[in-house]
Amino acid sequence: MAEHDHSEVDAYNRAVYESDRVVQEFTELHGLFPVEEHLLSRLVTPGMRVLDLGVGGGRTTDALASQASTYVALDYSEAMVRNCRAQHPDVDVRLGDAAELGEFAACAFDLVVFSYNGIDYLHPEAKRERCIAEMARVLADDGVLIVSTHNARALLRPVPEHGPGLAAALKGRLVQVYATLRLWWRALPSRTTWRGEGYVRDSASANVMYAVTPERFEAALARLGLHAEERVGSRYPTRTSWWVEPWYYLAARKVGEN
């Protein structure tokens, strides 16, 4: 790995994904999110060569491996890899860094998936950019990239789900207001919010994570020949405004030079 790709933040984030608590949380996750089901039903065809980055405990493995001619899963957490192998002993699960895909040849895969915002925990920005470039390199012409990332300009928390009745609705609205004020306290002074991309502290896990507006992320992918086909919010099938959506998925297709 290049010297500039090392950082204390990256080491901290990686340590979080080695912790027993987080490994257990990821191991207990099963099945695709509705947004993933939507995108995969449209873009995945049987027989694809699939690279599943940031596989964690293997939440996406069954759905992807069942349709693939070749399926490789990768994660940089040794503990996650051990658990994923235990859950899926017949699957090719490798320890590796998504920013360092040199073991794979150019155009080796028809589908590359980096789900659940895993790309956002690569640090510094040069390492995240290297990951995007590597995903583009290993993707075959006309291949598809599916990746999710946090929205840098999510400035309103949604009303949480609540039971019937006026009291429950009022409580939900108060929770929304409180959560939104907390978000503003963190986001509005942040250069990331005004720039439209950059690192912020994840209030849920204390990790440092990247966030970017969909438009800026699509432009970054386009510079590498990856052209956006669909942008879908994490709450699919519920449609929300982009200043409410905390994270989203982009599907992009690699356009060849010829």
N, C-alpha and C positions, 0 to 999 in steps of 0.2 A: 504494500500500500504506500502511496506517496506520502512524504513527510507531512505535507500540509493537510492531509486527510485525518491526522490524529488530533484529538482534542479531549480535554477533561470532560466536557459535556457528553461527548459520544461515549466515553467510558462509563460515565454515570448512567446514561440511558441504557446501555447494554447491561449494566449490573442490575438495574430494575427488572429487566426481562430474564435475569438469572434467578431472581428471588423466588422462594417457595410460594409466596402468596400469589404473585402474578402468574407464575407457571401453572398453578392450580386453577386460577381463574380462566386462563386460556384453554386449559385442558377440558374444562367443563363446558366450553362453548361448542355447540354442535349445529351443523347445517348452515345454509346460506341465509344472508339477510334478503328481504324482499327486493331491494335494489339490485343485489347481485343476481338473484334469480331472473329478474327482468333482463339485465344486460346479457347474461350468459345464454338465455333462451333465444336471444336475437342474434348473437354474434359467434356462438360456439357451434361447430359442426363436428360430428364424429370423425375420429382419425387425426385430429390435430396433435401436433407436438407441443406440449404445455410445460411452461416454467412457472412455478408457484412460489413467489418470493415472500419472505416473512411469514412462513406457513404456521408458526406458532405451534399450537397443540394439534393441528391438522383439521381445523374446522372446515376448510374448503376442499380437503383432499378427496373425499368420496365423490363429490359432485364433479370435480375436474378429472380425476383419474379414470372414472368410469367411462368417459367418452374419448379419452386420449389414446393415441397410438404410442406415444412416449410421454411419460409424466415424471418430472423432477421437481422435488420440493426443496427449498433452501431456507435456512434461518441462521442468524449469527449467534443465537443463544444455545449453548451446549445443553442446558437443561430442557429447553423447548424441543430440541432435536431428539433427545433421549425419549421424551414423552411421546412425541409424534411417532417415532419408530415403534414404540411399544403399542400404540394404538393402531398402527398401520404397518405391520411387519413385512408385508409383501411389496411395499412402495419404496421407491428410491428417494430417501430423505438425506440431505447432505448438510453438513456444517459449512457455512460460508457467508461472505459479506455481499449484500446486493450491489455494492459499489465496485466489487471486484469479481467480475464474471469471466475472467480470462480462461477458465477451464472449459468454457463453451465456445464453439466456433461461431463466426458470423453467420447470421441467418439460420440458426439452429432450431428456432422455435416458431410456430405459427401463432401462438398465444402466450403472452406474458401477463401475469396477474400479480399485482402488489396491493393486497386488500387491507382494509381496516386501518388505513392511514399509517401503515408501517414506514413509508418513505419519509414521513415527517420527523422521525426520531433520529435520522442521520444528521450528523453535525461534523464540521461546519458546512456552510452553503456549498463550498467546492465539492464536498463529498456527495451531497445530494444531487448536484449537477452531474457529477460523474456517474452516479447511479442511473440517471435518466439517459445519459449517453450510452451506457452499457446496455440498458434495456432496448434502446433503439438498434444497437449493433447486433444483438443476438436475435432480433426479430426478423423474420423473413419478409420479403416484399409481399405486400397485401396482407401481412399478418396484423394482429390486433393486440393492442395494449389496453388493459383495464387497470386503472389505478385510482386510489381515493386519497384525498387530502383535506386538511382543515381550511375553512373559509376565513380569510383575513379580515373580512368586513361583515361578520355576523354580529350584529349589534342589538339584537332583540331575542331574548329567550322565549321559546314557545310556552303556551299554557300547558302544564303537565296534565296527563290523564287523570280524571277524577270521577267519582261516583255521581249518581243522580242527586238532584236537589240544589236549591239556591245556596245553601251553606257550603257545599262541596265546591260549587262553581266559584264562589267568592274566595274560598281558601286557595283554589288553583290560581286565580288571578293575582292574589297577594304573593304567592310563591313566584309567579312569573315576574312581578315587579321587583321583588327582592333580588332574584337571580339576575335580572337585567341591570340593576344598579351595580351589583358586584362586577358584572361584565364591563360596564362602562368605566368603573374605577380602574380596571386593569387595562382596557383596550384603548380608551380615548387618548391617554398620554403617550401611547406606544407609537414608535416610528413605524412598526409593522402595519398598523391600521391605516396610517396616512399614506405609506408607500404602496400598500397593497400586497406586500409579502415580507416575510422575515420570521424571526424566532420569537416565541412567547413562552411563558411558563404554563404548563398544563395544570389547571386548578384541581383536576381529579387525581392525577398521579404524581405531581411535582416534577415530572420530566420536562425537559426543554423540547418544544416541538415547533415545527415549521407550519406556517399558515400562508395561504396565497389565494388571491381572487381567481375565479375560474378563467377569466379573460387572460390574466397574466400567465397562468399555467398552460392554457391552450397555445399561447404564443411561444412559450418555451418549447413545447412539444413540436410545434410546426417548424421551428428552426432546425430540427433534427429529422424532418421528413415524416413526422407523425401528425396526421391531420384529424382533428376532433370529429367524431361522428355523433356522439351523444353525450350530454351532460345531465346527470340525474342526482337529485338530492337524496341524502341519507334516509329521509323519512318516507321515501316512496312506499306505497302509492299516494300518500298524502303529499300534495303540492304546496310548498311554502315559498314566500318571497326570499330572495337571496340574502337579505339582511337579517333573516331569521335562521336560515339553514346553517348549522354548525360545521358540517362537512359534506362532501359530495364525491361522486364518482365521475371520472371522465373515461370514455372509450375512444381510442384513436387508432387509425389504420396507417400502416407504413406504406408510403407511396414510393415505388422504385424510381431509379434515375431514368430508366428507359420508358 
